[in-house]
Amino acid sequence: MRVLVVEDELRLAGALARGLAQKGFEVEVAHDGGTAYETAVHGRFDAIVLDLMLPVLSGSDVCRRLRASGITTPIVMLTAKHGENDEADGLDLGADDYLRKPFSYVVLLARLNALLRRDALGRPPLLVAGDLVLDPATSKVWRDGEPIELTPREVALLAFLMRNEGRIRSKHDILQQVWGADFDRDPNVVEVYVGYLRRKIDQPFGIHTLHTVRGQGYQLQSGG
Ligand code: CA
């Protein structure tokens, strides 16, 4: 299990890192929000322990940016602020849990283990095609970190095409998989929805990844 500890108080960061390492976690430490964001985006972590008050970027900014980039790694937010809204603020930003300082190390460990169990059980993996990310758990979609609003049917169609990235899928296949086997409407609805998707996932970004292959079907091709 890899954990990223983000804490600018060096002694606390060191103590957390040693404690977690002793429990068998592989630990990386970041001392400011900017480094934390870069490390979390480029590394694969199972959980992040994130202090709220940090230099460069605050813990809440890091949290918001990570979620906007499609990073769903569970986050425990550490807060030293005294205010009734701290908890709500942290959770609204996409943190999964919070702990007010000073906290007991045993409690942190218990919360961390609870989050890791929940994550392992429930959350389906993100679909990724180039810089396009779809979270099947929340139906949220991002291109290059920018959120894209899609209807449920558009999400279902995009998820199917992302799972089949690089492969050509026929209108018939798409109708069966996305609309259901008993779908009896005009198959041209697929073309219509592919058009909707293009206007949302490609055109605003000036790229062309969703292709019509004449006489064969449709293909999502993110590379190049
Ligand atoms: Ca701090």
Boltz pocket constraint, residues with backbone or C-beta under 6 A from the ligand:
constraints:
  - pocket:
      binder: B
      contacts: [[A, 7], [A, 8], [A, 9], [A, 51], [A, 52], [A, 53], [A, 54]]
      max_distance: 6.0
